[in-house]
Amino acid sequence: MICENVFCVYNHNNRCIVNEPELDIMGMCRACVYVEPDAEYIKCLKIKMLKNWGDDDLAEIYYKDKKAPPDTPNSAPTLCD
């Protein structure tokens, strides 16, 4: 079955990977489970979107609250890098 919900854990390449998905009366999948990003990742995405829209001043508000990454040369990049 085609799935357009990119936030559902069962969506893979726009296809539902549940064997027999059921839809409710509104056409919503009953098996849908939403991905729950952590607060730090959401903050990163907000900063990225604000900067893309040219709102650097508003993005700076989130930068002030954002924890600095560890200052080690072997640290892995974060999801927002």
C-alpha positions as CSV (number, residue, x, y, z in Angstrom):
1,M,0.0,0.0,0.0
2,I,1.3,3.5,-0.8
3,C,2.1,5.6,2.3
4,E,2.6,9.3,2.2
5,N,3.3,9.7,6.0
6,V,7.0,10.2,6.2
7,F,6.9,10.3,10.0
8,C,5.5,6.8,10.3
9,V,8.1,4.1,11.2
10,Y,6.3,1.7,8.8
11,N,6.9,4.0,5.8
12,H,9.7,2.7,3.6
13,N,10.2,4.3,0.2
14,N,6.6,5.6,0.3
15,R,5.3,2.1,0.9
16,C,3.7,0.7,4.1
17,I,5.7,-2.3,5.3
18,V,2.9,-3.7,7.5
19,N,1.6,-6.9,6.0
20,E,-2.1,-6.0,6.1
21,P,-2.6,-2.4,7.1
22,E,-6.1,-1.4,8.1
23,L,-7.6,2.1,7.6
24,D,-10.1,3.7,9.9
25,I,-13.3,5.5,8.8
26,M,-11.2,8.6,8.1
27,G,-8.7,6.7,5.9
28,M,-6.0,6.9,8.5
29,C,-3.8,3.9,9.1
30,R,-4.5,2.1,12.4
31,A,-0.9,0.7,12.5
32,C,0.8,4.1,12.2
33,V,3.5,4.8,14.8
34,Y,5.1,8.2,14.6
35,V,8.9,8.8,14.9
36,E,9.6,10.8,18.0
37,P,12.7,13.0,17.5
38,D,14.4,14.2,20.7
39,A,14.3,17.8,21.8
40,E,17.8,18.6,20.7
41,Y,17.2,17.3,17.2
42,I,14.0,19.4,16.9
43,K,16.0,22.5,18.0
44,C,18.6,21.8,15.3
45,L,15.9,21.6,12.7
46,K,14.3,24.8,13.8
47,I,17.7,26.6,13.6
48,K,18.3,25.2,10.1
49,M,14.9,26.2,8.8
50,L,15.1,29.7,10.3
51,K,18.5,30.2,8.7
52,N,17.1,28.9,5.3
53,W,14.3,31.5,5.5
54,G,16.8,34.2,6.3
55,D,15.7,34.7,9.9
56,D,19.2,34.6,11.4
57,D,18.2,36.8,14.3
58,L,15.5,34.3,15.4
59,A,17.8,31.4,14.8
60,E,20.3,33.0,17.2
61,I,17.7,32.6,20.0
62,Y,18.0,28.8,19.6
63,Y,21.8,29.0,19.3
64,K,22.0,30.5,22.7
65,D,20.1,27.6,24.2
66,K,21.9,24.9,22.2
67,K,24.6,22.9,24.0
68,A,28.0,23.2,22.4
69,P,29.3,19.9,20.9
70,P,32.2,18.2,22.7
71,D,35.5,19.8,21.8
72,T,37.3,16.7,20.7
73,P,38.7,15.9,17.3
74,N,37.1,12.4,17.1
75,S,33.6,13.5,18.0
76,A,31.0,12.4,15.5
77,P,28.9,15.0,13.7
78,T,25.4,15.5,15.0
79,L,22.3,14.9,12.9
80,C,21.9,18.6,12.1
81,D,25.5,19.1,10.8
